[in-house]
Amino acid sequence: MSEPGKSSQHAITRRGVLASMLAVSTGAWAGGVEQAVPNSTGSAPPRLNAPADACDCHHHIYDGRFPVSPHWHQGFPSGATVADYRNLRRRLGTTRSVVVQPSTYGVDNRCLADALGQLGSSSRGVAVVHTDVEEAELRALAEAGVRAIRVNFVSPQSWGTTTPQMLAALARRVAPLGWHVQILMTGDQIVTHEKVIRSLPTKVVIDHLGRIPQPDGLKHPAFAAVRRMLDEGRTWVKVTEPYEDSKLGPPYADSSEVARAYVQAAPERILWGTDWPHPTQRGTKPDDSLLLDLLADWAPDEKTRRRILVDNPAELFGF
């Protein structure tokens, strides 16, 4: 929590706090449109102009037509279908996206495959599979547009506790497909499992800024671990979910320091995304326009922003 008397300092409106950041942009509402979207605060478009082919590299789809995994007892957000997400695209001005299988559905990727079918060539997918997944299922997922698997050490999983051995086995299963492995770990888990992550035979994507705890931020050993992996050239980082570990609230100055440091270290392997519909946030949902506008602070150079929003996703996901 922030110190008494400082809450008002951080509870500034999106318009006010980003005024100086966005001097590098046109200042016009160029990319998106005014659009109310479920699971997103506000309706104003971002001030930052999303370039053509800009990609939201991390969002989820939930659809009541598909059964929730028996292991999942936390429900899921309503208003998070493909139709709802299309409204978010219109608001932000993005045209590509990466749909990530939520733990809600376990290893049943039918909702994911259906979403990819609806979104077509403008989307790619990240699936969740068990180590004994059949080759035929992997081929079908690849045909549907899946280009990676997610291995989650944080949320409950259908198989129980995720282990480093399972991570290594899953990486071996998908390496022949040319897929990468997306890893969700807390900062402490990254420190514990760094050796295993660095030994994987695939490219690796680290979820959600590496879940670096605040207020430690750059001083936490997980940041140094992620930097070592970035420096080796086979690891990518998603600068997503800055709200999850922030102690300051919008505009997430503490988490933003971590995001900026990653961008400065390896702009060619940074990915941006919304994490819509923000399933970890049970109360007020984040402002997705703010999440895009923050890139003006994290990556002040327009060419770097284009690299993060367009070139990097195209390279990694094959758009």
C-alpha positions in Angstrom: 0.0 0.0 0.0 1.1 3.5 -0.6 2.0 5.8 2.4 -0.8 7.9 3.9 -1.1 11.2 2.1 0.4 9.9 -1.1 -2.6 8.1 -2.5 -3.8 11.2 -4.3 -0.4 11.6 -5.9 -0.9 8.2 -7.7 -4.6 8.4 -8.2 -4.3 10.8 -11.1 -6.4 10.6 -14.1 -5.0 8.9 -17.2 -5.3 12.2 -19.2 -3.3 14.1 -16.6 -0.4 11.7 -15.9 0.2 10.9 -19.6 0.2 14.5 -20.9 4.0 14.8 -20.8 4.7 11.2 -21.8 2.7 11.6 -25.0 4.4 14.7 -26.3 6.1 12.1 -28.6 2.7 11.2 -30.2 0.4 13.2 -32.4 -1.9 13.9 -29.5 -4.8 13.0 -31.8 -7.3 10.2 -31.3 -5.8 8.5 -34.4 -5.9 4.7 -33.8 -8.9 3.8 -31.7 -12.4 5.0 -31.1 -14.7 5.8 -28.2 -15.9 2.4 -27.1 -17.2 0.9 -23.9 -15.9 -2.6 -23.4 -16.8 -5.1 -20.7 -14.0 -5.8 -18.2 -12.2 -2.5 -19.0 -12.4 0.8 -17.2 -13.3 3.8 -19.2 -14.3 4.1 -22.9 -11.8 6.6 -24.3 -9.4 5.4 -26.9 -5.6 5.7 -26.2 -3.8 8.8 -27.0 -1.0 6.8 -28.4 -1.5 6.0 -32.1 -1.2 2.2 -32.6 0.7 1.5 -35.8 -0.8 -0.7 -38.5 -0.7 -4.4 -37.6 -0.2 -3.6 -33.9 -0.6 -6.7 -31.8 -2.1 -7.4 -28.3 0.2 -10.3 -27.4 -1.8 -11.5 -24.4 -5.5 -11.7 -23.8 -8.0 -14.4 -23.0 -11.4 -15.5 -24.3 -14.1 -17.0 -22.1 -17.3 -18.5 -23.6 -20.1 -20.2 -21.7 -20.5 -22.6 -24.5 -17.5 -24.5 -23.3 -17.3 -26.3 -19.9 -15.0 -25.1 -17.2 -12.3 -27.7 -16.1 -13.4 -29.7 -13.0 -10.3 -28.4 -11.2 -11.3 -24.8 -11.5 -13.5 -23.3 -8.7 -13.1 -19.6 -9.2 -15.5 -18.9 -12.0 -14.7 -16.7 -14.9 -15.5 -13.1 -16.1 -18.6 -12.6 -18.1 -18.5 -10.3 -21.1 -15.2 -11.9 -22.4 -16.3 -13.5 -25.7 -14.7 -12.9 -29.1 -17.4 -10.3 -29.9 -16.5 -8.4 -26.7 -12.8 -8.5 -27.6 -13.5 -7.1 -31.0 -14.9 -4.1 -29.3 -11.6 -3.7 -27.3 -9.7 -3.9 -30.6 -11.8 -1.1 -32.0 -11.2 1.0 -28.9 -7.4 0.5 -28.9 -6.8 0.5 -32.7 -5.0 -2.9 -32.6 -5.6 -5.4 -35.4 -3.7 -8.5 -34.3 -3.8 -10.5 -31.1 -2.5 -13.6 -29.3 -5.2 -15.6 -27.4 -3.8 -17.3 -24.3 -5.6 -20.4 -22.9 -6.7 -19.5 -19.3 -6.3 -22.0 -16.5 -10.1 -22.0 -16.3 -10.4 -24.5 -19.1 -7.4 -26.7 -18.1 -6.0 -28.7 -21.0 -9.3 -28.5 -23.0 -8.4 -26.0 -25.7 -11.7 -26.0 -27.6 -12.6 -22.5 -26.5 -9.2 -21.3 -27.6 -9.5 -23.1 -31.0 -13.0 -21.7 -31.5 -11.7 -18.1 -30.7 -8.9 -18.5 -33.2 -11.4 -19.7 -35.8 -13.5 -16.6 -35.3 -10.6 -14.2 -35.3 -8.9 -15.8 -38.3 -5.5 -14.9 -39.6 -5.3 -11.9 -37.3 -4.7 -14.0 -34.3 -2.4 -16.7 -32.9 -2.8 -18.9 -29.9 -1.0 -20.2 -26.8 -2.4 -23.5 -25.6 -2.1 -25.5 -22.3 -1.4 -29.2 -22.7 -0.4 -32.2 -20.6 2.9 -34.0 -21.1 1.0 -37.0 -22.5 -0.8 -34.9 -25.2 -1.3 -36.8 -28.4 0.7 -35.8 -31.5 -2.6 -35.5 -33.4 -3.9 -32.9 -30.9 -0.7 -30.8 -31.2 -0.9 -30.9 -35.0 -4.6 -29.8 -34.9 -3.7 -27.0 -32.5 -0.9 -25.9 -34.9 -3.4 -25.9 -37.8 -5.8 -23.8 -35.7 -3.1 -21.1 -35.2 -1.4 -22.2 -31.9 2.3 -21.3 -31.8 3.2 -21.9 -28.2 2.2 -23.5 -24.9 1.9 -21.9 -21.5 3.2 -23.5 -18.4 1.8 -22.0 -15.2 3.4 -22.3 -11.9 1.1 -19.8 -10.1 -2.5 -20.7 -10.7 -4.1 -24.1 -9.9 -3.7 -26.5 -12.8 -5.8 -29.5 -13.9 -2.8 -31.8 -13.1 -2.1 -30.4 -9.7 1.3 -28.8 -9.0 3.5 -27.8 -11.9 7.0 -29.0 -11.6 10.3 -28.2 -13.3 10.4 -31.7 -14.7 7.0 -31.1 -16.3 8.2 -27.9 -17.8 11.2 -29.6 -19.4 9.1 -32.5 -20.7 6.5 -30.1 -22.2 9.3 -28.1 -23.9 10.7 -31.3 -25.5 7.2 -32.2 -26.8 6.7 -28.9 -28.6 10.2 -28.1 -29.7 9.9 -30.1 -33.0 6.9 -27.9 -33.9 9.0 -24.8 -33.6 6.8 -23.5 -30.8 8.0 -21.6 -27.8 7.2 -22.0 -24.2 5.5 -19.2 -22.3 6.2 -19.4 -18.5 4.2 -17.9 -15.7 6.1 -17.8 -12.5 6.5 -15.5 -9.5 9.8 -13.7 -9.2 10.9 -16.1 -6.5 10.1 -19.1 -8.6 12.1 -17.7 -11.5 15.1 -17.4 -9.2 14.6 -21.0 -8.0 14.1 -22.4 -11.5 16.5 -20.2 -13.6 18.8 -23.1 -14.5 15.9 -25.2 -15.8 14.5 -22.4 -17.8 17.8 -21.6 -19.4 18.2 -25.3 -20.4 15.0 -25.6 -22.3 15.3 -26.5 -26.1 12.8 -23.8 -27.2 12.5 -20.1 -27.1 11.1 -18.9 -23.8 8.6 -16.1 -23.1 8.4 -14.8 -19.6 4.9 -13.7 -18.6 3.9 -10.5 -16.9 7.2 -8.7 -16.3 8.5 -11.8 -14.5 6.1 -11.0 -11.7 8.8 -9.0 -10.0 7.7 -8.2 -6.4 7.4 -4.6 -5.4 8.8 -2.5 -3.8 12.0 -4.5 -4.5 11.6 -4.0 -8.2 15.0 -3.9 -10.0 16.8 -4.9 -6.8 14.9 -8.2 -6.6 17.1 -11.2 -7.7 14.4 -12.2 -10.2 15.1 -9.1 -12.3 18.8 -10.0 -12.6 17.8 -13.6 -13.5 15.5 -12.4 -16.3 18.2 -10.0 -17.5 20.7 -12.9 -17.7 18.2 -14.8 -19.8 17.5 -11.8 -22.0 21.2 -11.3 -22.6 21.5 -14.9 -23.9 19.1 -14.1 -26.8 16.6 -16.9 -26.5 14.2 -15.3 -24.0 11.4 -12.8 -24.6 9.5 -10.8 -22.0 5.8 -9.7 -22.0 5.5 -6.2 -20.4 2.0 -7.1 -19.4 -0.1 -6.9 -16.2 1.9 -4.0 -14.5 -1.0 -3.6 -12.1 -0.6 -7.1 -10.5 2.5 -6.3 -8.5 2.3 -2.5 -8.3 2.0 -1.0 -4.8 1.2 2.4 -6.2 -1.7 1.9 -8.5 -2.2 3.7 -11.9 -0.1 4.6 -13.7 2.0 1.9 -12.0 5.3 3.9 -11.5 7.0 1.0 -9.7 6.2 -1.7 -12.2 6.9 0.8 -15.0 10.5 1.1 -13.8 10.9 -2.6 -14.4 9.2 -2.4 -17.9 11.4 0.4 -19.0 14.5 -1.5 -17.9 13.5 -4.6 -20.0 12.8 -2.4 -23.0 16.2 -0.7 -22.7 17.9 -4.1 -22.4 16.4 -5.9 -25.3 13.8 -4.0 -27.3 13.9 -6.7 -30.0 12.5 -9.3 -27.6 9.8 -7.4 -25.8 6.0 -8.0 -26.3 3.1 -5.9 -25.1 -0.4 -7.0 -24.3 -3.5 -6.1 -22.3 -4.2 -9.3 -20.3 -7.9 -8.5 -21.0 -10.4 -9.4 -19.4 -7.9 -9.1 -16.5 -9.1 -12.2 -14.7 -6.9 -11.6 -11.6 -8.7 -8.3 -10.9 -11.9 -9.1 -9.1 -12.8 -5.4 -8.4 -12.2 -2.4 -10.6 -10.7 -3.5 -13.9 -7.7 -1.7 -15.4 -8.0 1.0 -18.2 -6.8 -0.8 -21.3 -6.2 2.5 -23.0 -3.8 3.5 -20.2 -2.0 0.2 -20.6 -1.3 1.0 -24.2 -0.4 4.6 -23.5 2.2 3.5 -21.0 4.3 2.4 -23.9 5.0 6.1 -24.6 6.9 6.1 -21.3 8.4 2.7 -21.5 9.6 3.1 -25.1 9.7 6.8 -25.9 11.1 6.1 -29.4 8.5 5.5 -32.0 10.6 3.0 -33.9 11.0 1.0 -30.7 7.3 1.1 -30.1 6.7 -0.2 -33.6 9.1 -3.0 -33.0 7.3 -4.0 -29.8 3.8 -3.7 -31.2 4.4 -5.0 -34.7 7.8 -6.5 -35.6 8.4 -8.6 -32.5 5.0 -10.3 -32.6 5.3 -10.9 -36.3 8.7 -12.6 -35.8 7.7 -14.8 -32.8 4.2 -15.8 -33.8 4.5 -15.8 -37.6 2.0 -13.2 -38.6 
